[in-house]
Amino acid sequence: MMDLVPVWLVQGGWVIWILAVGSVVSIAAIIYVFTRHAAARLALSPRRTEALLETVLGPEGGIARTPYEILAATAGKLRRAGTPRQEILDELTILATEQLNDLRTGMRLLEVIAGAAPLMGLLGTVLGMIEAFKQLEMGGSQIDPSVLSGGIWQALLTTAAGLIVALPALIAWHHFDRGLENARIAMNALLARISNALRAADRAGSGS
């Protein structure tokens, strides 16, 4: 059974196994967050904004799937129920915060892996170096350079593995975080457009 396991995975010790598990978890988290962000359609075009405003001011709401659509559908429902404009905006602000926080699910895990993996790799290197010098001491005057170099090679392997695990997680986290920051800006702009549309509708209603 052990013949099926890569040599570097065996020689790296328990730290390598932990990093291997962290790598699998990181890949799963990246796929999960990417899928959710793609389904949320975080890029908001002017055409989509106009369609959302029609949902707010229209006679009935459509099916809401994305965070922007949920905001527009909620605003339209509250408007048709006769809710005052300020109360609508307060409710939408809370809802927008909840939507953005929900989209951060999985990102915290990526952040932890990106920070912990290099430290775990460094720990493996330190433990490996301790073991290598312990073997050097036990050898006394009969020092075999290959034993020492082999121990150092195995120790440095965990540092490389830690960096390999951390880099994709770090890059993915920054990419997703940037996407959410753009979504936050777009959501604030949408809330402002909804506020203006509701104000104009109120004026038109009072004028008639």
C-alpha positions as CSV (number, residue, x, y, z in Angstrom):
1,M,0.0,0.0,0.0
2,M,2.8,2.4,0.9
3,D,4.3,1.8,-2.6
4,L,1.4,3.7,-4.0
5,V,2.2,6.8,-1.9
6,P,4.7,9.3,-3.4
7,V,8.1,9.2,-1.9
8,W,8.1,12.9,-1.0
9,L,4.8,12.4,0.9
10,V,6.3,9.7,3.0
11,Q,9.6,11.4,3.6
12,G,8.0,14.7,4.5
13,G,6.4,13.3,7.6
14,W,3.2,14.2,9.3
15,V,3.6,17.9,8.4
16,I,3.4,17.0,4.7
17,W,0.2,15.1,5.3
18,I,-1.4,18.0,7.0
19,L,-0.4,20.3,4.1
20,A,-1.8,17.8,1.7
21,V,-5.2,17.8,3.5
22,G,-5.0,21.7,3.5
23,S,-4.4,21.7,-0.2
24,V,-7.5,19.6,-0.9
25,V,-9.6,21.8,1.4
26,S,-8.2,24.9,-0.3
27,I,-9.1,23.6,-3.8
28,A,-12.6,22.7,-2.6
29,A,-13.0,26.2,-1.0
30,I,-11.8,27.9,-4.2
31,I,-14.3,25.9,-6.3
32,Y,-17.1,26.6,-3.9
33,V,-16.5,30.4,-3.7
34,F,-16.0,30.7,-7.4
35,T,-19.2,28.9,-8.2
36,R,-21.2,31.0,-5.8
37,H,-19.7,34.3,-7.1
38,A,-20.3,33.2,-10.7
39,A,-23.9,32.4,-9.9
40,A,-24.3,35.8,-8.2
41,R,-23.3,37.6,-11.3
42,L,-21.5,40.3,-9.3
43,A,-20.7,42.5,-12.4
44,L,-23.5,45.0,-12.7
45,S,-24.0,46.6,-16.1
46,P,-26.1,49.7,-16.8
47,R,-28.6,47.6,-18.7
48,R,-29.0,45.3,-15.8
49,T,-29.4,48.3,-13.5
50,E,-32.3,49.6,-15.6
51,A,-34.0,46.2,-15.5
52,L,-33.7,46.1,-11.8
53,L,-35.2,49.6,-11.5
54,E,-38.1,48.4,-13.6
55,T,-38.6,45.5,-11.1
56,V,-38.7,48.1,-8.2
57,L,-41.3,50.3,-9.9
58,G,-43.2,47.6,-11.8
59,P,-46.6,46.2,-10.8
60,E,-45.1,42.8,-9.7
61,G,-41.7,41.3,-9.0
62,G,-39.9,38.6,-10.9
63,I,-37.9,35.7,-9.7
64,A,-34.9,36.9,-7.6
65,R,-31.8,34.8,-7.8
66,T,-28.8,37.2,-7.5
67,P,-28.1,39.6,-4.7
68,Y,-29.0,42.6,-6.9
69,E,-32.3,41.0,-7.9
70,I,-33.1,40.2,-4.3
71,L,-32.6,43.8,-3.4
72,A,-34.8,45.0,-6.3
73,A,-37.5,42.5,-5.6
74,T,-37.6,43.4,-1.9
75,A,-37.8,47.1,-2.7
76,G,-40.6,46.6,-5.2
77,K,-42.5,44.4,-2.7
78,L,-42.2,47.0,0.1
79,R,-43.1,49.8,-2.3
80,R,-46.3,48.1,-3.4
81,A,-47.1,47.5,0.3
82,G,-47.0,51.2,0.9
83,T,-43.9,51.2,3.1
84,P,-42.3,54.7,3.5
85,R,-39.2,55.3,1.4
86,Q,-36.8,55.7,4.3
87,E,-37.9,52.4,5.8
88,I,-37.4,50.7,2.5
89,L,-33.9,52.1,2.2
90,D,-33.1,51.0,5.8
91,E,-34.3,47.5,5.1
92,L,-32.3,47.3,1.8
93,T,-29.2,48.5,3.5
94,I,-29.4,45.6,6.1
95,L,-30.3,43.2,3.3
96,A,-27.3,44.3,1.2
97,T,-24.9,43.8,4.1
98,E,-26.3,40.3,4.7
99,Q,-25.9,39.4,1.0
100,L,-22.3,40.5,0.9
101,N,-21.5,38.7,4.1
102,D,-23.1,35.6,2.8
103,L,-20.9,35.7,-0.3
104,R,-17.8,35.7,2.0
105,T,-18.6,32.1,3.0
106,G,-15.5,30.0,2.3
107,M,-13.2,33.0,2.0
108,R,-12.2,33.0,5.6
109,L,-11.0,29.4,5.2
110,L,-8.8,30.4,2.3
111,E,-7.4,33.3,4.3
112,V,-6.5,30.9,7.2
113,I,-4.9,28.4,4.9
114,A,-2.9,31.1,3.1
115,G,-1.5,32.3,6.4
116,A,-1.1,28.9,8.2
117,A,0.4,26.8,5.4
118,P,3.8,28.6,5.2
119,L,4.1,28.5,9.0
120,M,3.3,24.8,9.0
121,G,5.9,24.2,6.4
122,L,8.4,26.2,8.4
123,L,7.6,24.1,11.4
124,G,8.3,20.9,9.4
125,T,11.6,22.4,8.3
126,V,12.7,23.2,11.8
127,L,11.7,19.7,13.1
128,G,13.5,18.2,10.2
129,M,16.7,20.2,10.8
130,I,16.5,19.2,14.5
131,E,16.3,15.5,13.5
132,A,19.2,15.9,11.0
133,F,21.5,17.5,13.5
134,K,20.5,14.8,16.0
135,Q,21.6,12.2,13.6
136,L,24.8,14.1,13.1
137,E,25.5,14.1,16.8
138,M,24.8,10.4,17.1
139,G,27.2,9.7,14.3
140,G,30.1,11.2,16.3
141,S,33.3,11.1,14.3
142,Q,31.8,8.8,11.7
143,I,29.9,11.5,9.8
144,D,28.2,10.6,6.6
145,P,27.6,13.8,4.6
146,S,24.8,12.0,2.6
147,V,22.8,11.5,5.8
148,L,23.0,15.1,6.7
149,S,22.2,16.4,3.3
150,G,19.4,13.9,3.0
151,G,17.9,15.1,6.3
152,I,18.2,18.8,5.2
153,W,16.5,18.0,1.9
154,Q,13.6,16.3,3.6
155,A,13.3,19.3,6.0
156,L,13.2,21.9,3.3
157,L,10.6,19.9,1.4
158,T,8.0,21.0,3.9
159,T,8.8,24.7,3.4
160,A,8.3,24.3,-0.3
161,A,5.1,22.3,0.2
162,G,3.7,25.0,2.6
163,L,4.4,27.7,0.0
164,I,2.8,25.7,-2.8
165,V,-0.3,25.3,-0.7
166,A,-0.5,28.9,0.4
167,L,0.1,30.7,-2.9
168,P,-3.1,29.5,-4.7
169,A,-5.2,30.2,-1.6
170,L,-3.7,33.7,-1.2
171,I,-4.2,34.6,-4.9
172,A,-7.7,33.2,-4.9
173,W,-8.6,35.1,-1.7
174,H,-7.4,38.4,-3.1
175,H,-9.3,37.8,-6.4
176,F,-12.5,37.0,-4.6
177,D,-12.1,39.9,-2.1
178,R,-11.6,42.3,-5.0
179,G,-14.7,41.0,-6.7
180,L,-16.7,41.6,-3.5
181,E,-15.3,45.1,-3.1
182,N,-16.5,45.9,-6.6
183,A,-19.9,44.3,-5.8
184,R,-20.1,46.5,-2.7
185,I,-19.6,49.6,-4.8
186,A,-22.1,48.4,-7.3
187,M,-24.6,47.6,-4.6
188,N,-24.3,51.1,-3.1
189,A,-24.8,52.6,-6.5
190,L,-27.9,50.5,-7.0
191,L,-29.3,51.6,-3.6
192,A,-28.8,55.2,-4.6
193,R,-30.6,54.6,-7.9
194,I,-33.4,52.9,-6.1
195,S,-33.7,55.8,-3.7
196,N,-33.9,58.3,-6.5
197,A,-36.4,56.2,-8.3
198,L,-38.6,55.9,-5.2
199,R,-38.3,59.6,-4.6
200,A,-39.4,60.4,-8.1
201,A,-42.3,57.9,-7.8
202,D,-43.4,59.6,-4.6
203,R,-43.4,63.0,-6.2
204,A,-45.3,61.7,-9.3
205,G,-47.8,60.1,-7.0
206,S,-48.3,63.2,-4.9
207,G,-48.5,65.4,-7.9
208,S,-51.3,63.4,-9.5
